[in-house]
Amino acid sequence: MNEWHKGLAIGFDLETTGVDTTTARIVTASVVLLDEQGNVVNRREWLVNPEVEIPEAATAVHGISTEKARAEGGPAKQSVQEILQLLMFASEQSPIVAFNASYDFSVLYHEALRYDLSPFFPGNVIDPFIIDKQVDKFRKGKRTLAAACEFYGVVLENAHTSLADAIACVAVARQIGERYPQLQVDPQVLHGWQIGWAREQAESFQTYLRKTKPDAVVDGAWPIMEA
């Protein structure tokens, strides 16, 4: 038994310019270290100038406009490099918790390639989005971070800010780990399980979509979608 849900944890979250992981640019990022009680021990936040226009729809979600990012954001390549370096170091100390991790890590992967940086391939990610769908397959309703917080009794303030989301996803993961003892294994083992679960969940969703859209394709790669 491994009580990862009671130890130090690292939360990671991005807010970006869009939903396509191959083209989205990072606007804000947070990497936060939490102690056993959920208190913030250390944190690093970035506001990034993505070097492209931030669509109004994205600004409506995270509140960062093109003008603000250009005026106050750090250089994109430098910021991406700093995020990569910190995550590489942090992952050697503790599992990294990210909600819908394949989005955040895929965006980061493509940003690394965009700026000729070495990508980060994590091996100890805990994704409460994937795990929740595996342990409670038939629960109705949304599976967003906000919905998960409500279901597991986690307070989410300032939703869609990368810091708040990073903190909340750790709290959700800990609640799931406490509730389901079968998940209390080495994080690297749990990481491997999630690779399979994500693939199965994508296949199931693709089958559902093809009832009305025969050509629908759902990428089940986790935690990085390289295409």
PyRosetta script that sets phi, psi and omega in degrees:
from pyrosetta import init, pose_from_sequence

init()
pose = pose_from_sequence("MNEWHKGLAIGFDLETTGVDTTTARIVTASVVLLDEQGNVVNRREWLVNPEVEIPEAATAVHGISTEKARAEGGPAKQSVQEILQLLMFASEQSPIVAFNASYDFSVLYHEALRYDLSPFFPGNVIDPFIIDKQVDKFRKGKRTLAAACEFYGVVLENAHTSLADAIACVAVARQIGERYPQLQVDPQVLHGWQIGWAREQAESFQTYLRKTKPDAVVDGAWPIMEA")
pose.set_psi(1, 137.1)
pose.set_omega(1, 178.2)
pose.set_phi(2, -124.8)
pose.set_psi(2, 119.1)
pose.set_omega(2, -176.2)
pose.set_phi(3, -92.0)
pose.set_psi(3, 57.0)
pose.set_omega(3, 179.0)
pose.set_phi(4, -59.4)
pose.set_psi(4, -26.7)
pose.set_omega(4, -176.4)
pose.set_phi(5, -75.1)
pose.set_psi(5, -6.2)
pose.set_omega(5, 179.6)
pose.set_phi(6, -112.6)
pose.set_psi(6, -7.2)
pose.set_omega(6, -176.7)
pose.set_phi(7, -97.3)
pose.set_psi(7, -170.0)
pose.set_omega(7, 175.1)
pose.set_phi(8, -60.4)
pose.set_psi(8, 146.5)
pose.set_omega(8, 179.8)
pose.set_phi(9, -144.4)
pose.set_psi(9, 151.2)
pose.set_omega(9, 178.7)
pose.set_phi(10, -114.3)
pose.set_psi(10, 124.4)
pose.set_omega(10, 175.5)
pose.set_phi(11, -99.8)
pose.set_psi(11, 142.7)
pose.set_omega(11, -177.9)
pose.set_phi(12, -137.4)
pose.set_psi(12, 134.1)
pose.set_omega(12, 177.8)
pose.set_phi(13, -154.2)
pose.set_psi(13, 147.6)
pose.set_omega(13, 175.3)
pose.set_phi(14, -121.4)
pose.set_psi(14, 149.1)
pose.set_omega(14, 162.8)
pose.set_phi(15, -119.4)
pose.set_psi(15, 139.3)
pose.set_omega(15, -166.5)
pose.set_phi(16, -136.6)
pose.set_psi(16, -170.5)
pose.set_omega(16, -179.6)
pose.set_phi(17, -89.7)
pose.set_psi(17, -11.1)
pose.set_omega(17, -176.5)
pose.set_phi(18, -176.3)
pose.set_psi(18, -175.4)
pose.set_omega(18, -173.7)
pose.set_phi(19, -96.5)
pose.set_psi(19, -19.7)
pose.set_omega(19, -179.9)
pose.set_phi(20, -77.6)
pose.set_psi(20, 114.6)
pose.set_omega(20, -173.9)
pose.set_phi(21, -67.4)
pose.set_psi(21, -21.0)
pose.set_omega(21, -178.9)
pose.set_phi(22, -80.5)
pose.set_psi(22, -21.9)
pose.set_omega(22, -177.0)
pose.set_phi(23, -118.4)
pose.set_psi(23, -15.8)
pose.set_omega(23, -177.7)
pose.set_phi(24, -63.4)
pose.set_psi(24, 142.6)
pose.set_omega(24, 177.0)
pose.set_phi(25, -112.1)
pose.set_psi(25, 145.8)
pose.set_omega(25, 180.0)
pose.set_phi(26, -72.7)
pose.set_psi(26, 132.6)
pose.set_omega(26, 175.8)
pose.set_phi(27, -108.5)
pose.set_psi(27, -48.5)
pose.set_omega(27, 172.3)
pose.set_phi(28, -133.9)
pose.set_psi(28, 153.7)
pose.set_omega(28, 177.2)
pose.set_phi(29, -145.6)
pose.set_psi(29, 148.3)
pose.set_omega(29, 176.5)
pose.set_phi(30, -139.6)
pose.set_psi(30, 134.4)
pose.set_omega(30, 169.7)
pose.set_phi(31, -124.7)
pose.set_psi(31, 120.8)
pose.set_omega(31, -171.8)
pose.set_phi(32, -131.5)
pose.set_psi(32, 134.8)
pose.set_omega(32, 176.9)
pose.set_phi(33, -100.4)
pose.set_psi(33, 125.2)
pose.set_omega(33, -178.3)
pose.set_phi(34, -116.4)
pose.set_psi(34, 141.1)
pose.set_omega(34, 176.3)
pose.set_phi(35, -83.6)
pose.set_psi(35, -174.3)
pose.set_omega(35, -174.8)
pose.set_phi(36, -62.1)
pose.set_psi(36, -27.2)
pose.set_omega(36, -179.2)
pose.set_phi(37, -91.6)
pose.set_psi(37, 0.4)
pose.set_omega(37, -179.8)
pose.set_phi(38, 88.6)
pose.set_psi(38, 9.3)
pose.set_omega(38, 177.8)
pose.set_phi(39, -80.1)
pose.set_psi(39, 145.6)
pose.set_omega(39, 178.8)
pose.set_phi(40, -76.5)
pose.set_psi(40, 116.7)
pose.set_omega(40, 178.2)
pose.set_phi(41, -88.9)
pose.set_psi(41, -41.0)
pose.set_omega(41, 179.4)
pose.set_phi(42, -156.2)
pose.set_psi(42, 155.2)
pose.set_omega(42, 179.4)
pose.set_phi(43, -156.8)
pose.set_psi(43, 155.0)
pose.set_omega(43, 173.7)
pose.set_phi(44, -137.0)
pose.set_psi(44, 131.0)
pose.set_omega(44, 179.9)
pose.set_phi(45, -125.2)
pose.set_psi(45, 147.5)
pose.set_omega(45, 178.2)
pose.set_phi(46, -128.6)
pose.set_psi(46, 137.3)
pose.set_omega(46, 163.3)
pose.set_phi(47, -112.6)
pose.set_psi(47, 123.3)
pose.set_omega(47, -169.3)
pose.set_phi(48, -115.9)
pose.set_psi(48, 139.3)
pose.set_omega(48, 167.9)
pose.set_phi(49, -84.0)
pose.set_psi(49, 106.1)
pose.set_omega(49, -172.4)
pose.set_phi(50, -75.1)
pose.set_psi(50, -5.3)
pose.set_omega(50, 177.6)
pose.set_phi(51, 70.4)
pose.set_psi(51, 10.9)
pose.set_omega(51, 173.9)
pose.set_phi(52, -138.0)
pose.set_psi(52, 166.6)
pose.set_omega(52, 175.0)
pose.set_phi(53, -67.2)
pose.set_psi(53, 137.9)
pose.set_omega(53, 173.9)
pose.set_phi(54, -89.9)
pose.set_psi(54, 117.6)
pose.set_omega(54, -178.9)
pose.set_phi(55, -58.4)
pose.set_psi(55, 148.7)
pose.set_omega(55, -179.8)
pose.set_phi(56, -58.8)
pose.set_psi(56, -35.5)
pose.set_omega(56, 179.8)
pose.set_phi(57, -62.6)
pose.set_psi(57, -37.8)
pose.set_omega(57, 178.2)
pose.set_phi(58, -71.0)
pose.set_psi(58, -41.6)
pose.set_omega(58, 177.2)
pose.set_phi(59, -59.9)
pose.set_psi(59, -37.2)
pose.set_omega(59, 179.7)
pose.set_phi(60, -63.1)
pose.set_psi(60, -26.5)
pose.set_omega(60, -180.0)
pose.set_phi(61, -82.3)
pose.set_psi(61, -52.9)
pose.set_omega(61, -172.7)
pose.set_phi(62, -106.2)
pose.set_psi(62, -8.3)
pose.set_omega(62, 172.2)
pose.set_phi(63, 84.9)
pose.set_psi(63, 4.5)
pose.set_omega(63, -178.9)
pose.set_phi(64, -102.2)
pose.set_psi(64, 119.7)
pose.set_omega(64, 179.8)
pose.set_phi(65, -90.0)
pose.set_psi(65, 164.2)
pose.set_omega(65, 175.5)
pose.set_phi(66, -56.9)
pose.set_psi(66, -42.8)
pose.set_omega(66, -177.8)
pose.set_phi(67, -62.7)
pose.set_psi(67, -43.9)
pose.set_omega(67, 179.8)
pose.set_phi(68, -65.4)
pose.set_psi(68, -44.0)
pose.set_omega(68, -178.8)
pose.set_phi(69, -62.9)
pose.set_psi(69, -40.6)
pose.set_omega(69, 179.9)
pose.set_phi(70, -68.6)
pose.set_psi(70, -37.1)
pose.set_omega(70, -176.6)
pose.set_phi(71, -77.9)
pose.set_psi(71, -36.2)
pose.set_omega(71, -170.6)
pose.set_phi(72, -117.7)
pose.set_psi(72, -13.8)
pose.set_omega(72, -174.4)
pose.set_phi(73, -78.9)
pose.set_psi(73, 151.4)
pose.set_omega(73, 176.6)
pose.set_phi(74, -78.7)
pose.set_psi(74, 164.6)
pose.set_omega(74, 177.6)
pose.set_phi(75, -59.0)
pose.set_psi(75, 137.7)
pose.set_omega(75, -172.9)
pose.set_phi(76, -61.8)
pose.set_psi(76, -50.2)
pose.set_omega(76, -176.7)
pose.set_phi(77, -61.1)
pose.set_psi(77, -45.1)
pose.set_omega(77, 179.5)
pose.set_phi(78, -62.0)
pose.set_psi(78, -42.3)
pose.set_omega(78, -179.2)
pose.set_phi(79, -64.7)
pose.set_psi(79, -45.2)
pose.set_omega(79, 179.4)
pose.set_phi(80, -61.3)
pose.set_psi(80, -42.5)
pose.set_omega(80, 179.0)
pose.set_phi(81, -62.2)
pose.set_psi(81, -41.1)
pose.set_omega(81, 179.2)
pose.set_phi(82, -65.7)
pose.set_psi(82, -40.8)
pose.set_omega(82, 178.2)
pose.set_phi(83, -62.5)
pose.set_psi(83, -46.8)
pose.set_omega(83, 179.3)
pose.set_phi(84, -58.8)
pose.set_psi(84, -47.5)
pose.set_omega(84, -177.0)
pose.set_phi(85, -64.2)
pose.set_psi(85, -41.1)
pose.set_omega(85, -179.3)
pose.set_phi(86, -67.9)
pose.set_psi(86, -41.5)
pose.set_omega(86, 179.4)
pose.set_phi(87, -66.0)
pose.set_psi(87, -39.2)
pose.set_omega(87, 177.7)
pose.set_phi(88, -60.3)
pose.set_psi(88, -44.0)
pose.set_omega(88, 178.6)
pose.set_phi(89, -67.9)
pose.set_psi(89, -46.7)
pose.set_omega(89, -175.2)
pose.set_phi(90, -63.8)
pose.set_psi(90, -35.7)
pose.set_omega(90, -176.8)
pose.set_phi(91, -66.2)
pose.set_psi(91, -18.8)
pose.set_omega(91, 176.8)
pose.set_phi(92, -80.9)
pose.set_psi(92, -13.5)
pose.set_omega(92, -177.8)
pose.set_phi(93, -101.6)
pose.set_psi(93, -30.1)
pose.set_omega(93, -170.3)
pose.set_phi(94, -163.2)
pose.set_psi(94, 155.8)
pose.set_omega(94, 173.0)
pose.set_phi(95, -63.4)
pose.set_psi(95, 152.0)
pose.set_omega(95, 177.4)
pose.set_phi(96, -102.6)
pose.set_psi(96, 125.6)
pose.set_omega(96, -178.8)
pose.set_phi(97, -103.8)
pose.set_psi(97, 127.5)
pose.set_omega(97, 178.8)
pose.set_phi(98, -146.7)
pose.set_psi(98, 134.6)
pose.set_omega(98, -178.6)
pose.set_phi(99, -87.0)
pose.set_psi(99, 125.2)
pose.set_omega(99, -172.2)
pose.set_phi(100, 57.2)
pose.set_psi(100, 55.4)
pose.set_omega(100, -170.9)
pose.set_phi(101, -58.2)
pose.set_psi(101, -30.1)
pose.set_omega(101, -177.6)
pose.set_phi(102, -64.1)
pose.set_psi(102, -24.5)
pose.set_omega(102, 175.6)
pose.set_phi(103, -72.0)
pose.set_psi(103, -56.5)
pose.set_omega(103, -174.7)
pose.set_phi(104, -62.3)
pose.set_psi(104, -45.7)
pose.set_omega(104, -177.8)
pose.set_phi(105, -72.5)
pose.set_psi(105, -28.8)
pose.set_omega(105, 176.6)
pose.set_phi(106, -71.4)
pose.set_psi(106, -42.2)
pose.set_omega(106, 175.3)
pose.set_phi(107, -59.0)
pose.set_psi(107, -45.9)
pose.set_omega(107, -179.5)
pose.set_phi(108, -62.8)
pose.set_psi(108, -39.1)
pose.set_omega(108, 178.2)
pose.set_phi(109, -59.7)
pose.set_psi(109, -48.7)
pose.set_omega(109, -178.0)
pose.set_phi(110, -71.2)
pose.set_psi(110, -30.7)
pose.set_omega(110, 173.7)
pose.set_phi(111, -65.1)
pose.set_psi(111, -40.6)
pose.set_omega(111, 178.2)
pose.set_phi(112, -60.2)
pose.set_psi(112, -46.6)
pose.set_omega(112, 179.0)
pose.set_phi(113, -63.3)
pose.set_psi(113, -38.5)
pose.set_omega(113, -178.4)
pose.set_phi(114, -58.9)
pose.set_psi(114, -35.3)
pose.set_omega(114, -176.1)
pose.set_phi(115, -108.1)
pose.set_psi(115, 19.2)
pose.set_omega(115, 177.0)
pose.set_phi(116, 56.0)
pose.set_psi(116, 41.8)
pose.set_omega(116, 176.3)
pose.set_phi(117, -107.4)
pose.set_psi(117, 158.2)
pose.set_omega(117, 178.9)
pose.set_phi(118, -75.1)
pose.set_psi(118, 123.4)
pose.set_omega(118, 179.9)
pose.set_phi(119, -66.1)
pose.set_psi(119, 160.8)
pose.set_omega(119, 177.0)
pose.set_phi(120, -107.3)
pose.set_psi(120, 123.4)
pose.set_omega(120, 178.5)
pose.set_phi(121, -111.8)
pose.set_psi(121, 93.9)
pose.set_omega(121, -175.3)
pose.set_phi(122, -71.3)
pose.set_psi(122, 152.2)
pose.set_omega(122, 179.9)
pose.set_phi(123, -126.5)
pose.set_psi(123, 7.3)
pose.set_omega(123, -179.1)
pose.set_phi(124, -143.1)
pose.set_psi(124, 52.2)
pose.set_omega(124, -179.7)
pose.set_phi(125, -89.3)
pose.set_psi(125, 140.1)
pose.set_omega(125, 172.9)
pose.set_phi(126, -116.8)
pose.set_psi(126, 118.4)
pose.set_omega(126, -174.5)
pose.set_phi(127, -117.4)
pose.set_psi(127, 99.3)
pose.set_omega(127, -178.3)
pose.set_phi(128, -63.2)
pose.set_psi(128, -20.4)
pose.set_omega(128, 175.6)
pose.set_phi(129, -64.5)
pose.set_psi(129, -49.2)
pose.set_omega(129, 179.2)
pose.set_phi(130, -70.1)
pose.set_psi(130, -44.9)
pose.set_omega(130, -175.5)
pose.set_phi(131, -65.4)
pose.set_psi(131, -43.3)
pose.set_omega(131, -179.9)
pose.set_phi(132, -59.7)
pose.set_psi(132, -42.7)
pose.set_omega(132, 179.6)
pose.set_phi(133, -67.4)
pose.set_psi(133, -25.1)
pose.set_omega(133, 179.4)
pose.set_phi(134, -79.6)
pose.set_psi(134, -43.3)
pose.set_omega(134, -174.5)
pose.set_phi(135, -84.5)
pose.set_psi(135, -16.8)
pose.set_omega(135, -178.5)
pose.set_phi(136, -138.4)
pose.set_psi(136, 65.0)
pose.set_omega(136, -168.8)
pose.set_phi(137, -63.0)
pose.set_psi(137, -32.5)
pose.set_omega(137, -168.5)
pose.set_phi(138, -105.7)
pose.set_psi(138, 10.0)
pose.set_omega(138, 176.1)
pose.set_phi(139, -68.3)
pose.set_psi(139, 130.5)
pose.set_omega(139, -179.0)
pose.set_phi(140, -81.0)
pose.set_psi(140, 161.4)
pose.set_omega(140, 176.7)
pose.set_phi(141, 104.1)
pose.set_psi(141, 179.8)
pose.set_omega(141, -177.6)
pose.set_phi(142, -69.8)
pose.set_psi(142, 156.4)
pose.set_omega(142, 176.8)
pose.set_phi(143, -119.1)
pose.set_psi(143, 31.2)
pose.set_omega(143, 177.1)
pose.set_phi(144, -74.4)
pose.set_psi(144, 169.5)
pose.set_omega(144, 176.2)
pose.set_phi(145, -61.6)
pose.set_psi(145, -42.0)
pose.set_omega(145, 179.8)
pose.set_phi(146, -61.4)
pose.set_psi(146, -41.9)
pose.set_omega(146, 179.4)
pose.set_phi(147, -67.0)
pose.set_psi(147, -40.0)
pose.set_omega(147, 178.3)
pose.set_phi(148, -64.9)
pose.set_psi(148, -40.1)
pose.set_omega(148, 177.7)
pose.set_phi(149, -61.0)
pose.set_psi(149, -43.8)
pose.set_omega(149, 179.8)
pose.set_phi(150, -63.5)
pose.set_psi(150, -43.8)
pose.set_omega(150, -177.1)
pose.set_phi(151, -66.6)
pose.set_psi(151, -40.3)
pose.set_omega(151, -175.8)
pose.set_phi(152, -95.5)
pose.set_psi(152, 8.0)
pose.set_omega(152, 174.2)
pose.set_phi(153, 73.3)
pose.set_psi(153, 34.2)
pose.set_omega(153, 179.8)
pose.set_phi(154, -104.9)
pose.set_psi(154, 134.0)
pose.set_omega(154, 178.1)
pose.set_phi(155, -82.1)
pose.set_psi(155, 125.2)
pose.set_omega(155, 178.0)
pose.set_phi(156, -116.3)
pose.set_psi(156, 110.1)
pose.set_omega(156, 177.4)
pose.set_phi(157, -109.4)
pose.set_psi(157, 145.1)
pose.set_omega(157, 179.7)
pose.set_phi(158, 57.9)
pose.set_psi(158, 48.0)
pose.set_omega(158, 179.1)
pose.set_phi(159, -54.7)
pose.set_psi(159, 146.5)
pose.set_omega(159, -179.9)
pose.set_phi(160, 70.9)
pose.set_psi(160, 16.8)
pose.set_omega(160, 158.6)
pose.set_phi(161, -100.7)
pose.set_psi(161, 139.3)
pose.set_omega(161, -171.5)
pose.set_phi(162, -61.8)
pose.set_psi(162, -35.4)
pose.set_omega(162, -179.9)
pose.set_phi(163, -66.3)
pose.set_psi(163, -48.8)
pose.set_omega(163, -179.1)
pose.set_phi(164, -61.9)
pose.set_psi(164, -42.0)
pose.set_omega(164, -179.4)
pose.set_phi(165, -67.3)
pose.set_psi(165, -38.0)
pose.set_omega(165, 179.1)
pose.set_phi(166, -64.0)
pose.set_psi(166, -42.4)
pose.set_omega(166, 178.8)
pose.set_phi(167, -66.3)
pose.set_psi(167, -44.0)
pose.set_omega(167, -177.3)
pose.set_phi(168, -66.1)
pose.set_psi(168, -38.0)
pose.set_omega(168, -177.0)
pose.set_phi(169, -67.6)
pose.set_psi(169, -31.8)
pose.set_omega(169, 174.8)
pose.set_phi(170, -65.3)
pose.set_psi(170, -44.2)
pose.set_omega(170, 179.8)
pose.set_phi(171, -61.9)
pose.set_psi(171, -40.7)
pose.set_omega(171, 178.2)
pose.set_phi(172, -64.6)
pose.set_psi(172, -45.4)
pose.set_omega(172, 180.0)
pose.set_phi(173, -59.5)
pose.set_psi(173, -40.2)
pose.set_omega(173, 179.5)
pose.set_phi(174, -66.1)
pose.set_psi(174, -39.2)
pose.set_omega(174, 177.5)
pose.set_phi(175, -63.8)
pose.set_psi(175, -41.3)
pose.set_omega(175, 178.5)
pose.set_phi(176, -65.7)
pose.set_psi(176, -43.7)
pose.set_omega(176, 179.3)
pose.set_phi(177, -61.7)
pose.set_psi(177, -36.3)
pose.set_omega(177, 177.7)
pose.set_phi(178, -69.4)
pose.set_psi(178, -38.9)
pose.set_omega(178, -174.8)
pose.set_phi(179, -76.1)
pose.set_psi(179, -28.2)
pose.set_omega(179, -175.4)
pose.set_phi(180, -123.4)
pose.set_psi(180, 90.9)
pose.set_omega(180, -175.9)
pose.set_phi(181, -58.5)
pose.set_psi(181, -24.0)
pose.set_omega(181, -179.9)
pose.set_phi(182, -65.1)
pose.set_psi(182, -13.7)
pose.set_omega(182, 178.5)
pose.set_phi(183, -88.4)
pose.set_psi(183, -5.7)
pose.set_omega(183, -175.5)
pose.set_phi(184, -83.7)
pose.set_psi(184, 68.4)
pose.set_omega(184, 179.2)
pose.set_phi(185, -123.6)
pose.set_psi(185, 172.8)
pose.set_omega(185, 177.2)
pose.set_phi(186, -54.3)
pose.set_psi(186, 133.4)
pose.set_omega(186, -178.1)
pose.set_phi(187, -54.9)
pose.set_psi(187, -30.7)
pose.set_omega(187, 177.7)
pose.set_phi(188, -69.5)
pose.set_psi(188, -34.4)
pose.set_omega(188, 174.9)
pose.set_phi(189, -67.3)
pose.set_psi(189, -46.0)
pose.set_omega(189, 178.7)
pose.set_phi(190, -61.3)
pose.set_psi(190, -37.1)
pose.set_omega(190, 176.1)
pose.set_phi(191, -57.4)
pose.set_psi(191, -46.6)
pose.set_omega(191, 179.2)
pose.set_phi(192, -62.4)
pose.set_psi(192, -40.9)
pose.set_omega(192, 177.2)
pose.set_phi(193, -60.0)
pose.set_psi(193, -42.0)
pose.set_omega(193, -176.4)
pose.set_phi(194, -65.8)
pose.set_psi(194, -30.4)
pose.set_omega(194, 176.0)
pose.set_phi(195, -58.3)
pose.set_psi(195, -46.0)
pose.set_omega(195, 178.7)
pose.set_phi(196, -68.8)
pose.set_psi(196, -42.0)
pose.set_omega(196, -179.8)
pose.set_phi(197, -62.8)
pose.set_psi(197, -42.5)
pose.set_omega(197, -179.7)
pose.set_phi(198, -62.2)
pose.set_psi(198, -41.4)
pose.set_omega(198, 178.8)
pose.set_phi(199, -63.5)
pose.set_psi(199, -44.9)
pose.set_omega(199, 179.6)
pose.set_phi(200, -63.9)
pose.set_psi(200, -41.6)
pose.set_omega(200, -179.9)
pose.set_phi(201, -64.8)
pose.set_psi(201, -38.8)
pose.set_omega(201, 178.6)
pose.set_phi(202, -66.9)
pose.set_psi(202, -41.2)
pose.set_omega(202, 178.7)
pose.set_phi(203, -63.0)
pose.set_psi(203, -41.2)
pose.set_omega(203, 178.9)
pose.set_phi(204, -64.4)
pose.set_psi(204, -43.6)
pose.set_omega(204, -179.8)
pose.set_phi(205, -67.3)
pose.set_psi(205, -37.3)
pose.set_omega(205, 178.2)
pose.set_phi(206, -64.1)
pose.set_psi(206, -42.1)
pose.set_omega(206, 177.0)
pose.set_phi(207, -59.7)
pose.set_psi(207, -42.1)
pose.set_omega(207, 178.1)
pose.set_phi(208, -63.0)
pose.set_psi(208, -47.1)
pose.set_omega(208, -178.0)
pose.set_phi(209, -63.2)
pose.set_psi(209, -34.6)
pose.set_omega(209, -175.4)
pose.set_phi(210, -71.8)
pose.set_psi(210, -6.8)
pose.set_omega(210, 173.3)
pose.set_phi(211, -65.0)
pose.set_psi(211, -30.9)
pose.set_omega(211, 179.8)
pose.set_phi(212, -118.8)
pose.set_psi(212, -20.7)
pose.set_omega(212, 179.0)
pose.set_phi(213, -129.6)
pose.set_psi(213, 89.0)
pose.set_omega(213, -172.5)
pose.set_phi(214, -57.1)
pose.set_psi(214, -24.0)
pose.set_omega(214, -177.1)
pose.set_phi(215, -97.7)
pose.set_psi(215, 7.3)
pose.set_omega(215, -176.5)
pose.set_phi(216, -61.8)
pose.set_psi(216, 137.6)
pose.set_omega(216, 178.5)
pose.set_phi(217, -130.6)
pose.set_psi(217, 128.8)
pose.set_omega(217, 177.6)
pose.set_phi(218, -117.7)
pose.set_psi(218, 119.6)
pose.set_omega(218, -179.1)
pose.set_phi(219, -77.4)
pose.set_psi(219, 119.9)
pose.set_omega(219, -178.7)
pose.set_phi(220, -98.4)
pose.set_psi(220, 10.0)
pose.set_omega(220, 179.4)
pose.set_phi(221, -65.7)
pose.set_psi(221, 139.4)
pose.set_omega(221, -178.3)
pose.set_phi(222, -152.3)
pose.set_psi(222, 139.2)
pose.set_omega(222, 1.7)
pose.set_phi(223, -89.5)
pose.set_psi(223, 5.3)
pose.set_omega(223, 179.0)
pose.set_phi(224, -128.5)
pose.set_psi(224, 126.9)
pose.set_omega(224, 171.4)
pose.set_phi(225, -98.0)
pose.set_psi(225, 107.2)
pose.set_omega(225, -173.9)
pose.set_phi(226, -78.9)
pose.set_psi(226, -20.4)
pose.set_omega(226, -179.4)
pose.set_phi(227, -95.6)
pose.dump_pdb("model.pdb")
